[in-house]
């Protein structure tokens, strides 16, 4: 743990000598693991030892593949988790039953597109997550400790090392948005209770020596989901509420060990109702973090590097620029990746503050990835090669 504590005191890695590559968290899970996780999510009996072995093997593969692709700042690919958010039901008290998420506005608005999506027959754990039926508190650190131990074991087996490791955890806002509330008097009470509970996980991750990445798609996506029928100001109030709750939960964590991931939803769709980055940027910058992980590769938001020029992030923040789209099987050419990195560097004004990343995860809910596994690795290789090209031009 001494090494972890030393890492916890250090700042986030910067691209001082070359553009560093990373990603947003989830990576493809092997089919046997997916089947076990889906069974467990349905409450069917699953042998815990079999699930743990499958998770450990998947973690080893995820680590090895990231290193093989040239990723500088990696993680466990979120292999042991059923999704980036609903896994908290196994660690926090107060959840049971099933929620019914409001539809994504752009899917509801285009009937032929909705029919196309439904014809694919895909099932996501994020469409019907559990709901809050009691007081939400952090109840069990065991799963986190086992995940970390499996990751560290997988790292020890590799001859190479990441320059830095990050670990993901959800924002209180996405938990409160996705997992409906039957217990608290108001949404604000629920968000704050989840934040107080997640403080335990946030602090444990950083104490273990990892960079904490808070996954907060709620800070953009919920504009066209939970707040789709409400005025913009109601959504912006929610953003302010959630950022304040995050800040309180991070009060014991060095801000320079935290990055905040914001996106508009990791799905291929029209995205015509997405809130512009201009509307939320200044509110995001109030977060007590040291980096922003931002979707910038997809066709709906690729232009918003211009917003970063007009409304710049804090001068001591890094930007993990999404330069790989995680919803398409097109493999970005490394030159395209390099061009996107250069655009982000121009916007920020300092290439050393820019890292190359992905728009979102590749398998945010187990088995729901939109990109074929072999293509994921090709995309990560293109990411690393594009960062190498951009390094020659910028540094």
Secondary structure, 3 states (H helix, E strand, C coil): CHHHHHHHHCCCCCCCCCCCECCCCCCCCCHHHHHHHHHHHCCCCCCHHHHHHHHHHHHHHHHHHHHHHCCCEECCCCCCCCECCHHHHHCECCEECCCCCCCCHHHHHCHHHHHHHHHCCCCCCCCCCCEECCCCCECCCHHHHHHHHHHHHHHHCCCCCCCEEEEEEECHHHHHHHCCECCCCCHHHHHHHHHHHHHHHHHHHHHCCCEEEEECCHHHHHHHCCCCCCCHHHHHHHHHHHHHHHHHHCCCCCHHHEEEEECCCCCCCCCCCCCCHHHHHHHHCCCCCCEEEECCCCCCCHHHHHHHHHCCCCCCCEEEEEEECCCCCCCCCHHHHHHHHHHHHHHHCCHHHEEEEECCCCCCECCCCCCCHHHHHHHHHHHHHHHHHHHHHHC
